[in-house]
Amino acid sequence: FSASDSGENNFGDDGIIEILQAILERKGRTKSLCLHSCKIGDRGAEAFIDILENNHVGLEELDISMNEFGFSVCKKFAECLKRGNSILRKLSIGGPREGETDEAELEVKTHLVKALEYNTTLKELNLPYVWRGYGGRKPIETQDEIEKELEAILRSNQTITYINAVS
């Protein structure tokens, strides 16, 4: 199939890994996957990184927002984007677990900003509950500095056309 909208299901890590294995076994091209709110944890989200890095299925759009993986996996996605091994054009990612620290949030933001500096394929980035804090937390002190750096990078980035960083 070329697209699937399976949002708001209780797939969990095992279910997502089975879905990805089925897609890989078919050796088909899957251009779009919408899997928001599917109870995907760290293990399930990390399976997508391999798909993106090795461009196994030609995935251009991925929505895995509002799931249960943490900032550590968001950071790995940012590193994947930075390496630029993907043809991904649209990414929706976010929804850190409760208990994530401000320091972890800062690290993810920094990695995302750096990834945008190097990535030449991503056109749209949606970051619910990553950019503005989770669960009503106030933005961390260095928020303004990160936003200024992002603004400077976006001025020189010729690819990205849309960022949604509102929670």
trRosetta pair geometry for C-beta under 8 A, 3 or more apart (Angstrom, degrees):
i j d omega theta_ij theta_ji phi_ij phi_ji
1 4 5.9 81 105 -56 138 96
1 28 6.9 80 22 122 37 150
1 30 6.3 38 82 -111 70 89
2 29 6.7 9 -111 101 76 85
2 30 6.5 171 -143 -132 26 42
2 31 4.9 7 -177 17 83 106
2 32 7.0 37 141 25 68 87
3 30 7.4 140 -78 -165 28 72
3 31 6.0 -38 -69 67 80 90
3 32 4.0 6 -120 62 92 108
3 33 7.6 -162 -152 -69 53 38
3 34 7.9 29 -179 -4 90 96
3 61 7.9 10 -120 62 99 120
4 30 7.2 -21 0 -157 105 117
4 32 7.1 178 30 100 51 72
4 33 5.5 5 59 -120 96 66
4 34 6.8 -152 103 33 57 73
4 35 8.0 28 104 -59 104 87
5 34 4.2 3 -121 56 68 128
6 9 5.4 -36 162 3 90 134
6 11 7.4 58 134 -45 126 132
6 19 7.9 -142 52 -126 164 156
6 33 7.7 -28 26 -165 101 79
6 34 6.7 152 30 83 53 72
6 35 5.7 4 72 -100 94 73
6 38 6.8 45 115 -92 94 134
7 34 5.1 -47 -44 137 103 98
7 35 6.3 -178 -88 -135 59 16
7 36 4.4 6 -130 53 112 81
7 37 5.7 58 -177 46 85 96
7 38 6.8 -113 -139 -51 40 96
7 63 7.2 -27 -82 105 115 124
8 36 7.0 2 -42 93 66 77
8 37 4.5 8 -88 95 60 123
8 38 7.1 -75 -39 -74 7 64
9 15 7.7 -126 123 133 114 153
9 35 7.9 -61 42 -146 102 75
9 37 7.9 113 23 104 41 77
9 38 5.0 11 64 -124 75 91
9 39 8.0 -98 105 19 52 96
10 15 7.7 104 116 9 52 160
10 38 7.0 -179 -100 -164 13 55
10 39 5.2 26 -144 11 59 139
11 14 7.9 -154 161 72 70 58
11 15 3.2 -143 -170 97 76 132
11 16 5.1 98 130 -51 129 74
11 19 6.9 -24 -152 -17 143 132
11 35 7.2 -43 26 -158 147 113
11 38 4.5 5 26 172 107 112
11 39 6.4 175 55 59 57 91
11 40 6.8 7 79 -71 107 80
11 44 7.6 126 112 -140 107 153
12 15 5.1 93 54 14 71 105
12 16 7.0 -138 97 -5 34 93
12 38 7.6 -125 -30 145 28 78
12 39 4.8 -28 -79 109 61 113
12 40 7.1 150 -154 -93 19 39
12 41 7.0 7 -162 -4 69 99
12 44 6.9 -175 150 -50 41 146
13 16 5.9 -62 -148 38 28 108
13 17 6.2 25 159 -18 66 109
13 40 6.5 104 -81 -148 56 56
13 41 4.8 -46 -55 44 112 99
13 42 7.7 -9 -95 60 129 49
13 43 4.3 46 -151 76 140 107
13 44 3.7 -141 -121 -43 62 100
13 47 8.0 134 -161 -9 79 125
14 17 5.9 -56 -147 37 29 110
14 18 6.4 31 154 -19 64 106
14 44 7.8 -71 -9 -79 25 107
15 18 5.7 -55 -150 36 31 112
15 19 6.4 33 152 -20 65 104
15 38 7.6 -127 90 165 125 112
15 44 7.8 4 61 -113 67 135
16 19 5.6 -52 -149 34 34 113
16 20 6.4 32 154 -16 66 105
16 35 6.9 91 -115 -177 110 153
16 38 6.8 114 -72 120 110 131
16 40 5.3 55 -44 -112 156 104
16 44 3.8 74 59 -155 140 117
16 47 6.4 156 122 54 104 139
17 20 5.7 -54 -147 39 32 110
17 21 6.3 35 153 -21 65 105
17 43 7.3 -33 -53 135 126 99
17 44 6.1 -114 -40 -113 82 72
17 47 5.2 -168 -102 -80 78 164
18 21 5.7 -53 -145 36 31 112
18 22 6.4 33 155 -20 64 104
19 22 5.8 -55 -152 34 30 112
19 23 6.6 30 151 -18 64 104
20 23 5.6 -52 -149 35 34 112
20 24 6.3 32 154 -17 66 106
20 47 5.3 175 31 146 167 126
20 48 7.3 -135 -96 -80 141 59
20 51 6.3 -111 -150 -62 120 133
21 24 5.7 -56 -147 39 32 110
21 25 6.2 34 155 -22 67 106
22 25 5.8 -52 -143 34 30 112
22 26 6.6 28 157 -18 62 106
23 26 6.1 -61 -155 35 29 109
23 28 6.7 -96 -162 56 67 94
23 30 5.3 -35 -153 -20 128 146
23 57 5.6 -3 150 -100 116 152
24 27 7.2 26 176 -73 40 50
24 51 7.8 -123 -71 -106 108 97
24 56 5.7 -18 -113 156 96 140
24 57 6.8 -97 -87 -60 60 111
28 57 6.9 25 89 -144 57 97
29 57 6.1 145 -137 179 38 65
29 58 4.2 -7 -147 44 95 138
30 33 6.4 38 149 -52 121 100
30 57 4.5 -2 34 157 92 129
30 58 6.9 147 50 66 44 82
30 59 5.9 -1 92 -86 85 81
31 58 6.2 -35 -88 117 64 98
31 59 6.7 146 -147 -130 23 37
31 60 4.8 -9 -166 24 80 108
31 61 6.6 37 144 22 72 91
32 59 7.6 133 -76 -151 23 72
32 60 6.5 -38 -68 66 71 85
32 61 4.0 4 -117 63 86 113
32 62 7.7 -159 -148 -67 48 42
33 59 6.6 -29 3 -136 107 117
33 61 7.2 174 31 98 50 71
33 62 5.4 10 61 -118 95 69
33 63 7.1 -154 105 35 60 68
33 64 7.9 18 110 -58 107 88
34 61 7.8 -11 -62 127 78 107
34 63 4.4 11 -129 50 66 123
35 38 4.7 -47 177 0 85 146
35 40 6.6 63 136 -36 118 137
35 62 7.9 -24 26 -166 100 74
35 63 6.4 159 35 88 52 71
35 64 5.3 1 77 -101 99 72
35 67 7.6 20 124 -69 90 129
36 63 5.0 -43 -44 141 98 106
36 64 6.7 177 -85 -141 53 17
36 65 4.8 -7 -118 64 106 77
36 66 4.8 51 -175 46 93 110
36 67 7.1 -130 -149 -46 44 85
36 92 6.8 -32 -77 111 114 129
37 65 7.8 -5 -33 97 67 66
37 66 4.5 -17 -64 112 76 120
37 67 6.8 -145 -82 -77 19 60
38 64 7.8 -69 34 -139 112 73
38 67 6.1 -20 51 -105 69 106
39 67 6.6 172 -99 -149 3 81
39 68 5.7 13 -155 -6 50 125
40 44 4.1 -124 -155 96 87 134
40 45 5.4 112 143 -56 114 81
40 64 5.9 -55 58 -164 155 108
40 67 3.9 -21 51 -162 89 145
40 68 6.3 172 75 35 40 78
40 69 6.0 -34 116 -24 84 106
41 44 5.6 95 50 17 59 102
41 45 7.0 -119 109 -3 28 97
41 67 7.5 -140 -61 153 28 106
41 68 4.9 -32 -89 92 66 106
41 69 5.4 119 -177 -78 31 74
42 45 6.0 -64 -145 40 26 107
42 46 6.1 26 160 -21 65 110
42 69 4.8 129 -80 -131 47 94
42 70 6.3 -16 -77 22 103 88
42 72 7.0 8 -123 75 121 109
42 73 5.2 -165 -131 -54 72 128
43 46 5.9 -56 -147 34 27 111
43 47 7.0 37 151 -28 59 99
44 47 5.8 -47 -161 18 35 116
44 48 7.7 37 146 -18 60 95
44 67 7.8 -118 86 174 124 145
44 69 7.2 -135 63 -58 85 120
45 48 5.9 -47 -168 23 44 113
45 49 7.5 50 140 -25 65 95
45 64 6.2 141 -117 149 91 148
45 67 6.8 159 -70 96 114 145
45 69 4.0 -26 -6 -47 148 166
45 73 4.5 63 101 173 136 148
45 77 7.7 -65 166 -54 109 114
46 49 5.4 -38 -160 17 50 118
46 50 7.5 50 149 -15 67 93
46 69 8.0 168 -30 -132 74 144
46 73 6.0 -108 -62 -126 78 108
46 76 6.6 4 -112 99 83 159
47 50 6.1 -49 -163 30 41 110
47 51 6.9 42 143 -18 66 105
48 51 5.3 -54 -153 36 43 116
48 52 6.1 38 152 -18 73 106
48 62 6.6 122 -165 -163 135 149
48 64 6.5 -116 -32 -36 167 157
48 77 7.8 6 96 -99 113 103
49 52 5.8 -57 -147 40 31 108
49 53 6.0 27 158 -17 67 110
49 73 8.0 -136 -41 -162 125 84
49 76 5.6 -42 -94 138 152 114
49 77 6.5 -123 -92 -88 99 60
49 80 5.2 -146 -146 -67 90 146
50 53 5.9 -56 -137 40 28 107
50 54 6.0 -3 172 9 64 115
50 56 7.7 24 130 -16 80 129
51 54 6.9 -79 -145 52 17 89
51 55 7.9 72 162 -93 52 14
51 56 5.3 -84 -140 34 65 113
51 57 6.2 -19 -163 18 107 107
51 59 6.2 46 143 2 114 143
52 55 7.2 17 -172 -71 29 53
52 59 6.6 -76 -92 68 70 126
52 62 7.6 -67 -78 -16 116 158
52 77 7.9 59 44 -136 161 75
52 80 5.4 65 99 165 128 138
52 85 7.2 108 136 86 70 91
52 86 4.3 -17 -178 -95 86 134
52 88 5.8 -7 -137 -39 110 129
53 80 5.5 -101 -69 -138 93 104
53 83 6.9 20 -125 82 94 139
53 85 4.8 40 -154 82 56 137
53 86 6.7 -52 -81 -59 28 94
54 85 7.2 2 -64 142 26 128
55 58 6.7 49 -178 -78 86 41
55 59 7.7 -149 -137 30 56 78
55 85 6.6 -133 -29 148 101 81
55 86 6.0 169 -77 -121 89 51
55 87 6.1 74 -126 -2 118 96
58 87 6.5 -20 -151 57 57 137
59 62 5.9 40 164 -57 124 107
59 86 7.5 -39 75 -162 92 108
59 87 7.4 146 72 67 48 87
59 88 6.3 0 109 -90 88 83
60 87 6.0 -47 -94 117 76 95
60 88 6.3 155 -146 -129 31 37
60 89 4.6 7 -177 14 89 106
60 90 6.9 45 141 22 72 85
61 88 7.6 134 -76 -153 23 73
61 89 6.3 -36 -69 64 71 90
61 90 4.2 5 -119 61 84 111
61 91 7.9 -160 -150 -69 46 40
62 88 6.4 -40 8 -135 112 118
62 90 7.2 167 29 94 52 69
62 91 5.5 2 65 -116 93 69
62 92 7.1 -154 106 35 55 69
62 93 7.9 24 110 -61 101 94
63 90 7.9 -17 -59 126 82 102
63 91 7.9 163 -84 -163 44 35
63 92 4.0 11 -124 52 76 123
63 126 7.5 4 -119 58 90 134
64 67 5.6 -30 168 -8 80 138
64 69 7.9 12 144 24 119 126
64 92 6.9 158 33 88 43 75
64 93 5.8 15 68 -107 87 73
65 92 4.4 -63 -27 144 117 98
65 93 5.9 -148 -80 -111 72 10
65 94 4.9 10 -134 47 90 83
65 95 5.7 125 -179 -21 59 114
65 126 6.4 -57 -59 110 144 112
65 128 5.3 72 -167 39 133 113
65 129 7.9 133 -166 33 98 104
66 94 7.1 20 -45 86 48 80
66 95 4.4 148 -107 -77 23 145
66 128 6.7 -3 -55 85 85 135
66 129 7.6 107 -87 16 62 135
67 95 5.3 128 39 79 44 140
68 95 7.2 -54 -66 126 27 114
68 97 6.2 49 -169 -81 66 97
69 73 4.2 -36 161 43 127 151
69 74 7.4 153 114 -39 104 75
69 95 7.6 75 50 84 64 93
69 96 7.9 -58 103 -116 50 49
69 97 7.6 -103 138 -32 12 99
70 73 6.0 109 62 12 56 94
70 74 7.4 -100 125 -1 40 96
70 96 5.4 55 -144 -148 55 82
70 97 4.9 -45 -88 15 91 106
70 100 5.8 167 -153 -89 100 117
70 104 7.5 -28 163 161 106 148
71 74 5.1 -52 -146 37 44 117
71 75 6.2 51 153 -25 71 99
71 96 5.1 12 -50 -115 82 129
71 100 5.1 117 -13 -152 118 135
71 104 4.1 124 77 152 153 111
71 105 6.2 -108 -106 -79 148 47
71 107 7.1 98 153 69 125 101
71 108 4.7 -110 -161 -47 99 133
71 130 7.8 136 -110 -130 86 92
72 75 5.7 -49 -155 30 32 115
72 76 6.9 33 146 -18 61 102
72 104 7.2 -55 -54 -153 68 121
73 76 5.4 -48 -151 33 41 114
73 77 6.6 46 148 -20 66 98
74 77 5.6 -50 -153 33 35 114
74 78 6.6 39 148 -21 64 102
74 93 6.0 147 -121 143 88 121
74 94 7.0 51 -104 -98 131 48
74 96 7.1 -57 -16 -78 138 97
74 108 4.7 22 104 -138 121 129
74 111 7.9 136 123 74 79 128
74 112 7.7 -31 158 -59 100 111
74 130 6.2 170 -152 -118 155 131
75 78 5.5 -50 -152 32 35 114
75 79 6.6 37 149 -19 65 102
75 107 6.1 -10 -96 126 130 103
75 108 5.2 -105 -69 -101 80 73
75 111 5.0 92 -140 33 74 165
76 79 5.5 -49 -149 35 36 113
76 80 6.4 42 149 -22 64 102
77 80 5.5 -52 -151 34 34 115
77 81 6.5 35 151 -18 66 103
77 91 7.3 156 173 -176 127 145
77 93 5.7 -164 113 -145 170 170
78 81 5.7 -53 -150 36 33 112
78 82 6.3 38 150 -25 65 105
78 108 6.7 164 -21 -158 143 63
78 111 3.7 104 109 132 151 105
78 112 4.7 -98 -111 -76 124 54
78 114 7.2 75 164 63 115 89
78 115 4.4 -137 -169 -35 75 140
79 82 5.4 -51 -148 32 33 117
79 83 6.7 33 154 -19 64 102
79 111 6.5 -43 -52 -169 71 125
79 115 7.1 -106 -68 -87 18 113
80 83 6.0 -55 -153 33 31 108
80 85 7.1 -80 -168 42 74 99
80 86 6.7 47 154 -21 100 129
81 84 7.2 34 172 -71 39 51
81 86 7.2 -53 -104 37 52 127
81 88 7.5 -80 -105 68 86 131
81 91 7.4 -91 -84 0 128 163
81 112 7.8 34 58 -131 145 58
81 115 3.9 56 91 -178 111 129
81 116 7.6 0 135 -62 130 49
81 118 7.8 131 127 76 71 94
81 119 4.8 -29 167 -77 89 138
81 122 6.2 4 -148 -34 116 142
82 111 7.5 -89 -37 -176 132 80
82 114 6.1 6 -102 119 129 90
82 115 4.1 -96 -61 -113 81 71
82 117 7.8 16 -125 57 90 82
82 118 4.9 60 -156 58 65 134
82 119 6.5 -79 -95 -51 30 89
83 118 7.8 34 -52 120 14 136
84 118 6.1 -117 -40 136 116 95
84 119 5.5 175 -89 -118 89 57
84 120 6.1 35 -136 23 131 85
84 121 6.7 135 -149 2 83 105
86 121 6.4 -149 96 67 72 149
87 121 5.6 -138 -147 -162 37 151
88 91 5.8 39 160 -57 130 104
88 121 6.1 103 63 110 53 122
88 122 6.0 3 105 -88 89 83
89 121 6.2 -92 -85 156 58 86
89 122 6.4 151 -148 -128 26 38
89 123 4.9 1 -174 18 84 105
89 124 6.8 38 142 24 72 88
90 122 7.5 132 -77 -152 23 73
90 123 6.4 -36 -69 64 72 87
90 124 4.2 3 -117 63 86 110
90 125 7.8 -159 -150 -69 49 37
90 126 7.8 27 -178 -3 86 101
91 122 6.3 -38 5 -132 110 119
91 124 7.4 169 28 95 52 67
91 125 5.6 0 64 -118 91 68
91 126 7.1 -158 103 34 50 72
92 125 8.0 155 -85 -166 43 38
92 126 3.8 -7 -113 65 83 120
92 127 8.0 -148 -148 -59 53 31
92 128 7.4 21 -171 6 94 99
93 126 7.4 135 19 82 50 71
93 127 6.7 -11 70 -108 71 62
93 130 7.1 29 105 -35 79 147
94 126 7.5 -103 1 124 122 74
94 127 5.2 118 -63 -167 131 49
94 128 4.5 174 80 68 145 60
94 129 4.6 140 157 61 115 83
94 130 4.2 -115 -116 -28 106 102
94 167 7.9 -146 160 -105 148 89
95 128 6.7 24 -55 95 77 97
95 129 5.1 74 -85 68 40 141
96 100 4.4 -33 155 -6 131 158
96 104 7.7 145 -149 113 149 122
96 105 7.3 -109 -3 -89 167 89
96 129 6.3 -155 18 138 76 107
96 130 6.9 110 -24 -97 106 69
96 134 5.3 -95 61 -70 104 152
97 100 5.8 122 68 -39 68 100
98 134 7.3 -163 -100 133 54 129
98 135 6.5 55 -109 -39 91 152
100 104 5.1 -107 -176 75 92 136
100 105 6.4 105 132 -53 114 89
100 134 6.5 67 52 27 116 151
101 104 4.7 102 58 4 81 98
101 105 7.1 -139 101 -3 48 85
102 105 5.4 -53 -150 36 37 115
102 106 6.3 41 151 -22 68 103
102 137 7.3 -155 -84 161 95 144
102 140 4.5 136 -171 -92 114 122
103 106 5.7 -50 -149 34 32 114
103 107 6.5 35 151 -21 63 104
104 107 5.6 -52 -149 34 33 114
104 108 6.6 34 153 -19 65 103
105 108 5.9 -55 -152 34 32 110
105 109 6.4 31 153 -18 65 106
105 130 7.3 174 -145 -165 86 58
105 133 7.1 32 -160 -105 162 55
105 134 7.5 -148 -92 -5 131 103
105 140 6.3 158 86 -19 120 133
106 109 5.7 -55 -148 36 31 111
106 110 6.3 32 154 -20 65 107
106 140 5.5 -79 -67 79 105 160
106 142 6.1 60 -131 60 124 121
106 146 7.3 -148 -145 -60 74 142
107 110 5.7 -56 -149 36 30 112
107 111 6.4 27 155 -16 65 107
108 111 5.8 -58 -148 39 31 109
108 112 6.2 31 155 -20 66 106
108 130 6.2 -105 123 -164 135 109
109 112 5.8 -55 -147 36 30 111
109 113 6.4 31 155 -19 64 105
109 130 7.2 161 -77 153 78 92
109 131 6.7 106 -107 -118 107 62
109 146 4.9 19 138 -168 128 152
110 113 5.8 -54 -150 34 30 111
110 114 6.4 26 154 -14 64 108
110 146 6.5 -98 -76 -118 65 111
111 114 5.7 -56 -146 41 33 110
111 115 6.2 39 153 -26 66 105
112 115 5.5 -50 -146 31 32 115
112 116 6.7 33 156 -20 63 102
112 125 7.7 138 -170 177 115 147
112 127 7.2 50 -153 -98 164 143
112 130 7.5 100 -38 141 157 137
113 116 6.0 -56 -156 31 31 110
113 117 7.0 38 146 -27 61 102
113 146 6.3 -148 -41 -166 147 83
113 149 5.4 50 179 112 150 111
113 150 4.9 -102 -115 -82 107 79
113 153 6.1 152 -174 8 82 154
114 117 5.4 -48 -159 22 39 119
114 118 7.1 13 155 -1 66 106
115 118 6.4 -75 -157 46 34 95
115 119 5.5 27 158 -25 76 118
116 119 5.9 -51 -120 35 31 109
116 122 7.3 -90 -113 72 73 131
116 125 7.5 -76 -88 -19 114 160
116 150 7.3 54 53 -139 149 78
116 153 5.4 100 100 134 109 135
116 154 7.0 -17 147 -74 139 72
116 157 5.8 -43 162 -84 94 154
116 160 6.2 -21 -149 -24 108 151
117 153 4.9 -85 -82 -139 82 124
117 157 7.3 -110 -109 -75 33 106
119 122 4.9 14 140 14 137 110
119 159 7.1 -118 116 70 78 147
119 160 7.8 63 91 -52 109 108
120 159 5.4 160 -159 -47 45 150
121 159 6.7 -31 -30 -171 4 150
122 125 6.1 41 163 -59 128 100
122 159 6.5 91 66 124 53 124
122 160 5.9 4 106 -88 86 94
123 159 6.1 -106 -88 159 63 81
123 160 6.0 163 -144 -123 30 43
123 161 5.1 -1 -173 20 88 98
123 162 6.9 37 144 27 73 88
124 160 7.4 147 -68 -151 25 77
124 161 6.7 -34 -71 63 74 82
124 162 4.4 0 -117 68 85 109
124 163 7.6 -178 -155 -78 49 39
124 164 8.0 19 -175 -1 90 95
125 160 6.6 -20 -3 -141 109 125
125 162 7.3 173 30 99 57 65
125 163 5.0 -6 66 -116 97 78
125 164 7.4 -165 99 32 53 64
126 163 7.8 172 -81 -160 36 45
126 164 4.5 2 -120 57 75 112
127 130 4.2 -84 -180 53 100 116
127 131 4.7 83 109 -25 128 105
127 163 7.4 0 5 -173 109 88
127 164 6.7 177 28 91 65 64
127 165 4.9 6 59 -115 117 67
128 164 7.5 -7 -57 119 73 107
128 166 7.4 -15 -107 89 67 49
128 167 5.5 107 -163 -120 64 59
129 132 7.7 -69 -110 56 26 78
129 133 7.9 -61 -151 102 54 29
129 134 5.1 57 -168 -104 96 83
129 167 4.8 95 -73 -126 49 113
130 165 7.6 -82 75 -144 87 79
130 167 7.8 168 23 -78 40 104
131 165 3.6 -2 34 -173 173 99
131 166 7.3 -38 69 -57 123 22
131 167 6.9 -166 59 -40 76 92
132 139 6.4 -62 -153 -79 55 100
132 165 6.7 127 -33 147 92 80
132 166 6.3 24 -13 -139 142 39
132 167 4.4 -135 61 2 112 109
133 136 7.2 -51 121 110 117 10
133 137 4.0 -139 -176 75 120 88
133 138 6.4 -177 -92 104 168 8
133 139 5.5 -123 -39 -80 119 51
133 140 7.6 156 -85 -23 102 73
133 167 6.8 -107 64 6 56 156
134 137 5.9 24 57 15 56 115
134 167 7.4 -156 -97 -136 43 156
139 143 3.9 17 160 -62 124 160
140 143 5.5 140 65 -46 62 91
142 145 4.7 -47 -171 39 80 119
142 146 5.9 83 130 -24 88 97
143 146 5.9 -59 -150 37 31 109
143 147 6.2 27 156 -17 67 109
144 147 5.7 -57 -146 39 31 111
144 148 6.3 33 155 -21 65 105
145 148 5.8 -53 -149 34 30 112
145 149 6.5 29 153 -17 63 105
146 149 5.7 -56 -151 37 32 111
146 150 6.3 35 150 -20 66 106
147 150 5.5 -50 -145 36 34 114
147 151 6.3 40 153 -23 64 103
148 151 5.6 -50 -148 33 31 115
148 152 6.6 32 153 -18 63 104
149 152 5.8 -54 -151 35 32 111
149 153 6.5 30 153 -17 65 106
150 153 5.8 -57 -148 38 31 109
150 154 6.2 29 156 -19 66 109
151 154 5.9 -57 -145 37 28 110
151 155 6.7 37 153 -28 61 101
152 155 5.8 -48 -156 23 32 116
152 156 7.3 9 155 0 61 104
153 156 6.3 -72 -160 45 35 96
153 157 5.8 37 149 -31 74 112
154 157 5.3 -49 -130 32 38 115
154 160 6.6 -79 -128 77 87 123
154 163 7.4 -86 -103 -7 138 138
157 160 5.1 9 130 25 133 102
160 163 6.6 31 163 -51 127 96
